[in-house]
């Protein structure tokens, strides 16, 4: 099974993602090197497991509500709606005329390449549709089979919408001739909700609801040698097996609700075993933390080939000619010396929490309460947060200690503020911020006082469009 995800690099810790520009000397510290190494290894693992970084975003799937209102309130049996067949409307990617809407991760070939009616090429029509479709979801047409391709309903399901032109082009090429999978799903029989029916649902979920078995078997098939050097007939047989396993997977998902699971035909197990009687694909070493003994040798399947494209290069800072770290730059009061009670408490708490908070921002993963709890422990010693931050900076950086996770997790904002203040005093401070472009979604750096909301390229396009509209309004008609 192939996973395509949109993600950003993990935050190193509070403010640490700016310190390479703010105070480069910190990159020579052992802790900074450890963090950078862990980030690199994390990205290496993600990429080699097939979790590729794409220009895309998960967003909700919604229907054409205009057509729905025509049906509900206008009593029109087949309303036209605002979107035609093969069209979607996604304001997030209004600069792109064609999008790939997919379910990720997916089992078969669930790619729906659609025209984006939010694109500026649609002119006034895009603006008129935007008056009705005001969210950043992806809206789908009532005339389209996209719901059958992606197997979604509109009760909170999401799609990964991808705008990368190369990705869309490749997906479109591979979807040529592919039709939606269709099979008659069962509905649950009406029944009283009591202990007996609850037990029946739980029993069915535990005995027939293990969807991991199906997804693992499908992963084995898609990465089988048959797709590398097999005959066309064998490839088609393998694809047909995937289709049937995909169906079984969806029945298994609903089995606790419907209490129904179809029985396999007698011929099917032997055909399945031809492709699944093997270990998991090699990339599962990275995708699921499997040992080398648990996976097959690497072959030339698509995801396995990514391994050679993602080299594990060493990272070193020797060529940067970084200066020596001056720990007093990180302190509000450079005369502060860390007390033994503070250093002892830090060592104790660091041993207890360092693996929990490693590489974590206190605002990520709901860990804010942990940061507050740890700061309270230090405050019981009678020192302010600013003083504790100074003490720990002196203790950890002034005495060249290695484990600094807790300092950055709990007091990173104070350290960054102190560095900024010292640099301002030296007139070396570059006061900037990062802003996400409202059109293309890219992040760009601007002065802190800037009100820019678009990157340079998008701003140029915006000006051109605005000028065209202004000229259109002021144009004098011929007499």
CORGI-V352507 format. One record per residue. N is the residue number from 1. RES is the residue in one letter. PHI is phi in whole degrees, -180 to 180 (* if undefined). PSI is psi as a letter, one per 40 degrees, with the letter a starting at -180 (999 if undefined). OMEGA is omega as a letter, one per 20 degrees, with the letter a starting at -180 (none if undefined). Layout:
[[N & RES & PHI & PSI & OMEGA] [N & RES & PHI & PSI & OMEGA]]
This chain:
[[1 & X & * & h & a] [2 & X & -103 & h & a] [3 & X & -113 & h & r] [4 & X & -123 & h & a] [5 & X & -130 & i & r] [6 & X & -105 & h & a] [7 & X & -148 & i & r] [8 & X & -112 & i & a] [9 & X & -61 & i & a] [10 & X & -65 & i & r] [11 & X & -68 & h & a] [12 & X & -74 & d & r] [13 & X & -179 & a & a] [14 & X & -62 & h & r] [15 & X & 76 & e & a] [16 & X & -69 & d & a] [17 & X & -72 & e & r] [18 & X & -108 & e & a] [19 & X & -69 & d & r] [20 & X & -63 & d & r] [21 & X & -95 & d & a] [22 & X & -69 & d & a] [23 & X & -145 & g & a] [24 & X & -56 & d & a] [25 & X & -58 & d & a] [26 & X & -63 & d & a] [27 & X & -69 & e & r] [28 & X & -85 & e & a] [29 & X & -75 & i & a] [30 & X & -62 & d & a] [31 & X & -67 & d & r] [32 & X & -60 & d & r] [33 & X & -64 & d & r] [34 & X & -63 & d & a] [35 & X & -64 & d & a] [36 & X & -61 & d & r] [37 & X & -64 & d & a] [38 & X & -67 & d & r] [39 & X & -63 & d & r] [40 & X & -61 & d & a] [41 & X & -65 & d & r] [42 & X & -65 & d & r] [43 & X & -67 & d & r] [44 & X & -59 & d & a] [45 & X & -65 & d & a] [46 & X & -64 & d & a] [47 & X & -65 & d & a] [48 & X & -70 & e & r] [49 & X & -89 & e & r] [50 & X & 94 & e & r] [51 & X & -88 & g & a] [52 & X & -85 & i & r] [53 & X & -86 & h & a] [54 & X & -130 & i & r] [55 & X & -82 & g & a] [56 & X & -157 & i & a] [57 & X & -157 & i & r] [58 & X & -77 & h & r] [59 & X & -148 & i & a] [60 & X & -69 & i & r] [61 & X & -94 & h & a] [62 & X & -131 & i & r] [63 & X & -85 & i & r] [64 & X & -77 & g & a] [65 & X & -67 & d & r] [66 & X & -64 & d & r] [67 & X & -64 & d & r] [68 & X & -62 & d & r] [69 & X & -66 & d & r] [70 & X & -61 & d & a] [71 & X & -74 & d & a] [72 & X & -70 & d & a] [73 & X & -104 & d & r] [74 & X & -94 & e & r] [75 & X & 55 & f & r] [76 & X & -93 & h & a] [77 & X & -62 & d & a] [78 & X & -127 & g & a] [79 & X & -69 & i & a] [80 & X & -72 & d & a] [81 & X & 76 & a & a] [82 & X & -94 & e & a] [83 & X & -115 & h & r] [84 & X & -86 & i & r] [85 & X & -57 & i & r] [86 & X & 71 & e & r] [87 & X & -117 & i & r] [88 & X & -129 & i & r] [89 & X & -131 & h & r] [90 & X & -135 & h & a] [91 & X & -66 & d & r] [92 & X & -56 & d & a] [93 & X & -119 & f & a] [94 & X & -68 & e & r] [95 & X & -84 & e & a] [96 & X & -116 & h & a] [97 & X & -90 & e & a] [98 & X & -139 & h & a] [99 & X & -129 & i & r] [100 & X & -106 & h & r] [101 & X & -102 & h & a] [102 & X & -143 & i & r] [103 & X & -97 & h & a] [104 & X & -135 & h & i] [105 & X & -74 & i & a] [106 & X & -130 & i & a] [107 & X & -106 & d & a] [108 & X & -108 & b & r] [109 & X & -131 & g & a] [110 & X & -90 & g & r] [111 & X & -116 & h & r] [112 & X & -119 & h & r] [113 & X & -84 & h & a] [114 & X & -134 & i & r] [115 & X & -77 & h & a] [116 & X & -98 & h & a] [117 & X & -70 & e & r] [118 & X & -84 & e & a] [119 & X & -66 & i & a] [120 & X & -63 & e & r] [121 & X & -63 & d & r] [122 & X & -83 & e & r] [123 & X & 57 & b & a] [124 & X & -63 & d & a] [125 & X & -62 & d & r] [126 & X & -62 & d & r] [127 & X & -66 & d & r] [128 & X & -67 & d & r] [129 & X & -66 & d & a] [130 & X & -61 & d & r] [131 & X & -63 & d & r] [132 & X & -100 & d & a] [133 & X & -101 & g & a] [134 & X & -96 & e & a] [135 & X & -95 & i & r] [136 & X & -96 & e & r] [137 & X & -73 & i & r] [138 & X & -104 & h & a] [139 & X & -92 & h & a] [140 & X & -117 & i & a] [141 & X & -85 & i & r] [142 & X & -74 & e & a] [143 & X & -94 & e & a] [144 & X & -107 & i & r] [145 & X & -88 & e & a] [146 & X & -59 & d & r] [147 & X & -68 & d & r] [148 & X & -78 & d & r] [149 & X & -66 & d & a] [150 & X & -91 & e & r] [151 & X & 53 & f & r] [152 & X & -122 & i & r] [153 & X & -123 & i & a] [154 & X & -106 & f & r] [155 & X & -115 & f & r] [156 & X & 121 & e & r] [157 & X & -66 & i & a] [158 & X & -120 & i & r] [159 & X & -123 & i & r] [160 & X & -87 & h & a] [161 & X & -97 & h & a] [162 & X & -112 & h & a] [163 & X & -112 & e & r] [164 & X & -56 & h & a] [165 & X & -63 & d & r] [166 & X & -65 & d & r] [167 & X & -61 & d & a] [168 & X & -63 & d & a] [169 & X & -63 & d & a] [170 & X & -67 & d & r] [171 & X & -63 & d & a] [172 & X & -63 & d & r] [173 & X & -63 & d & a] [174 & X & -79 & e & r] [175 & X & -91 & e & r] [176 & X & -63 & h & a] [177 & X & 85 & e & a] [178 & X & -86 & h & r] [179 & X & -114 & i & a] [180 & X & -63 & i & r] [181 & X & -73 & h & r] [182 & X & -136 & h & r] [183 & X & -156 & i & a] [184 & X & -82 & h & r] [185 & X & -79 & i & a] [186 & X & -87 & i & r] [187 & X & -103 & i & r] [188 & X & -69 & h & r] [189 & X & -73 & i & r] [190 & X & -59 & h & a] [191 & X & -153 & i & r] [192 & X & -71 & h & r] [193 & X & -83 & h & r] [194 & X & -143 & a & a] [195 & X & -60 & d & a] [196 & X & -68 & d & a] [197 & X & -71 & d & r] [198 & X & -64 & d & r] [199 & X & -62 & d & a] [200 & X & -62 & d & r] [201 & X & -66 & d & r] [202 & X & -66 & d & a] [203 & X & -63 & d & r] [204 & X & -66 & d & r] [205 & X & -64 & d & a] [206 & X & -78 & d & a] [207 & X & -93 & d & a] [208 & X & -128 & e & a] [209 & X & -101 & e & a] [210 & X & -83 & g & a] [211 & X & -75 & e & r] [212 & X & -62 & d & r] [213 & X & -63 & d & a] [214 & X & -70 & d & a] [215 & X & -66 & d & r] [216 & X & -67 & d & r] [217 & X & -64 & d & r] [218 & X & -65 & d & r] [219 & X & -62 & d & r] [220 & X & -62 & d & a] [221 & X & -68 & d & a] [222 & X & -61 & d & a] [223 & X & -106 & e & r] [224 & X & -76 & i & r] [225 & X & -63 & e & a] [226 & X & -60 & d & r] [227 & X & -86 & e & r] [228 & X & -94 & d & a] [229 & X & -141 & f & a] [230 & X & -83 & i & r] [231 & X & -73 & i & a] [232 & X & -59 & d & a] [233 & X & -64 & d & r] [234 & X & -67 & d & r] [235 & X & -61 & d & a] [236 & X & -65 & d & r] [237 & X & -61 & d & r] [238 & X & -64 & d & r] [239 & X & -63 & d & r] [240 & X & -64 & d & r] [241 & X & -64 & d & r] [242 & X & -60 & d & r] [243 & X & -59 & d & a] [244 & X & -70 & d & r] [245 & X & -66 & d & r] [246 & X & -62 & d & r] [247 & X & -63 & d & r] [248 & X & -60 & d & r] [249 & X & -59 & d & a] [250 & X & -70 & d & r] [251 & X & -65 & d & a] [252 & X & -65 & d & r] [253 & X & -62 & d & a] [254 & X & -93 & e & a] [255 & X & -64 & d & r] [256 & X & -67 & d & a] [257 & X & -89 & d & a] [258 & X & -93 & e & a] [259 & X & 60 & f & a] [260 & X & -130 & h & r] [261 & X & -142 & h & a] [262 & X & -66 & i & r] [263 & X & -87 & i & r] [264 & X & -72 & i & r] [265 & X & -67 & i & a] [266 & X & -61 & d & a] [267 & X & -79 & e & a] [268 & X & -72 & d & a] [269 & X & -55 & d & a] [270 & X & -69 & d & r] [271 & X & -71 & d & r] [272 & X & -61 & d & a] [273 & X & -64 & d & r] [274 & X & -58 & d & a] [275 & X & -110 & e & a] [276 & X & -111 & e & r] [277 & X & -80 & g & a] [278 & X & -155 & i & r] [279 & X & -78 & i & r] [280 & X & -68 & i & r] [281 & X & -60 & i & a] [282 & X & -60 & d & a] [283 & X & -69 & e & r] [284 & X & -68 & e & r] [285 & X & -58 & d & r] [286 & X & -101 & d & a] [287 & X & -72 & d & a] [288 & X & -129 & e & r] [289 & X & 56 & f & r] [290 & X & -82 & i & r] [291 & X & -77 & i & r] [292 & X & -59 & d & a] [293 & X & -71 & e & a] [294 & X & -94 & e & a] [295 & X & -124 & i & r] [296 & X & -72 & i & r] [297 & X & -66 & i & a] [298 & X & -68 & h & r] [299 & X & -111 & a & a] [300 & X & -99 & f & r] [301 & X & -69 & i & a] [302 & X & -56 & d & a] [303 & X & -69 & d & r] [304 & X & -64 & d & r] [305 & X & -69 & d & r] [306 & X & -61 & d & a] [307 & X & -50 & d & a] [308 & X & -72 & e & a] [309 & X & -87 & e & a] [310 & X & -118 & g & a] [311 & X & -71 & i & r] [312 & X & -96 & g & a] [313 & X & -88 & h & r] [314 & X & -70 & i & r] [315 & X & -114 & h & r] [316 & X & -141 & i & a] [317 & X & -112 & e & a] [318 & X & -63 & d & a] [319 & X & -74 & e & a] [320 & X & -82 & e & r] [321 & X & 52 & f & a] [322 & X & -76 & i & r] [323 & X & -81 & i & r] [324 & X & -73 & i & r] [325 & X & -76 & h & r] [326 & X & -101 & h & a] [327 & X & -64 & d & r] [328 & X & -69 & d & r] [329 & X & -63 & d & a] [330 & X & -94 & e & a] [331 & X & -114 & i & r] [332 & X & -72 & d & r] [333 & X & -120 & h & a] [334 & X & -70 & e & r] [335 & X & -86 & e & a] [336 & X & -69 & h & r] [337 & X & -117 & h & a] [338 & X & -69 & h & r] [339 & X & -78 & i & a] [340 & X & -65 & d & a] [341 & X & -65 & d & r] [342 & X & -72 & d & a] [343 & X & -65 & d & r] [344 & X & -66 & d & r] [345 & X & -66 & d & r] [346 & X & -61 & d & a] [347 & X & -61 & d & a] [348 & X & -66 & d & a] [349 & X & -70 & d & a] [350 & X & -65 & d & r] [351 & X & -63 & d & a] [352 & X & -78 & d & a] [353 & X & -116 & e & a] [354 & X & -63 & d & r] [355 & X & -80 & d & r] [356 & X & -76 & d & a] [357 & X & -101 & e & a] [358 & X & -57 & h & r] [359 & X & 65 & f & a] [360 & X & -108 & h & r] [361 & X & -82 & i & a] [362 & X & -61 & d & a] [363 & X & -89 & e & r] [364 & X & -96 & i & r] [365 & X & 56 & f & r] [366 & X & 56 & f & a] [367 & X & -97 & e & r] [368 & X & -59 & d & a] [369 & X & -67 & d & r] [370 & X & -68 & d & r] [371 & X & -61 & d & r] [372 & X & -63 & d & r] [373 & X & -62 & d & a] [374 & X & -69 & d & r] [375 & X & -64 & d & r] [376 & X & -64 & d & r] [377 & X & -60 & d & r] [378 & X & -71 & d & a] [379 & X & -67 & d & r] [380 & X & -64 & e & r] [381 & X & -81 & e & r] [382 & X & 95 & e & a] [383 & X & -108 & i & r] [384 & X & -74 & i & r] [385 & X & -61 & d & a] [386 & X & -62 & d & a] [387 & X & -70 & d & r] [388 & X & -61 & d & r] [389 & X & -60 & d & r] [390 & X & -63 & d & a] [391 & X & -60 & d & a] [392 & X & -70 & d & r] [393 & X & -64 & d & r] [394 & X & -67 & d & a] [395 & X & -68 & d & a] [396 & X & -85 & d & a] [397 & X & -91 & d & r] [398 & X & -71 & d & a] [399 & X & -114 & e & r] [400 & X & 57 & f & r] [401 & X & -83 & i & a] [402 & X & -93 & d & a] [403 & X & -91 & h & a] [404 & X & -116 & e & a] [405 & X & -55 & d & a] [406 & X & -65 & d & r] [407 & X & -60 & d & a] [408 & X & -71 & d & a] [409 & X & -68 & d & a] [410 & X & -96 & d & a] [411 & X & -127 & e & a] [412 & X & -58 & d & a] [413 & X & -65 & d & r] [414 & X & -72 & d & r] [415 & X & -64 & d & a] [416 & X & -63 & d & r] [417 & X & -60 & d & r] [418 & X & -64 & d & r] [419 & X & -63 & d & r] [420 & X & -60 & d & a] [421 & X & -65 & d & r] [422 & X & -65 & d & r] [423 & X & -69 & d & r] [424 & X & -63 & d & r] [425 & X & -62 & d & r] [426 & X & -89 & e & a] [427 & X & 62 & f & r] [428 & X & -110 & e & a] [429 & X & -80 & h & r] [430 & X & -106 & g & a] [431 & X & -84 & g & a] [432 & X & -130 & i & r] [433 & X & -146 & i & r] [434 & X & -108 & h & a] [435 & X & -126 & i & r] [436 & X & -94 & h & a] [437 & X & -63 & h & a] [438 & X & -74 & e & a] [439 & X & -97 & d & a] [440 & X & -103 & e & r] [441 & X & 85 & e & r] [442 & X & -75 & i & r] [443 & X & -93 & i & r] [444 & X & -144 & i & a] [445 & X & -97 & h & r] [446 & X & -139 & i & r] [447 & X & -58 & i & a] [448 & X & -59 & d & a] [449 & X & -87 & e & a] [450 & X & -68 & i & r] [451 & X & -108 & e & a] [452 & X & -62 & h & r] [453 & X & -122 & e & r] [454 & X & -127 & i & r] [455 & X & -70 & i & a] [456 & X & -60 & d & a] [457 & X & -65 & d & a] [458 & X & -70 & d & r] [459 & X & -64 & d & r] [460 & X & -63 & d & r] [461 & X & -63 & d & r] [462 & X & -63 & d & r] [463 & X & -63 & d & r] [464 & X & -60 & d & a] [465 & X & -64 & d & a] [466 & X & -64 & d & r] [467 & X & -66 & d & r] [468 & X & -62 & d & r] [469 & X & -67 & d & r] [470 & X & -66 & d & r] [471 & X & -66 & d & r] [472 & X & -64 & d & a] [473 & X & -74 & d & a] [474 & X & -94 & e & a] [475 & X & -68 & h & a] [476 & X & -90 & h & a] [477 & X & -69 & i & r] [478 & X & -70 & i & r] [479 & X & -86 & 999 & none]]
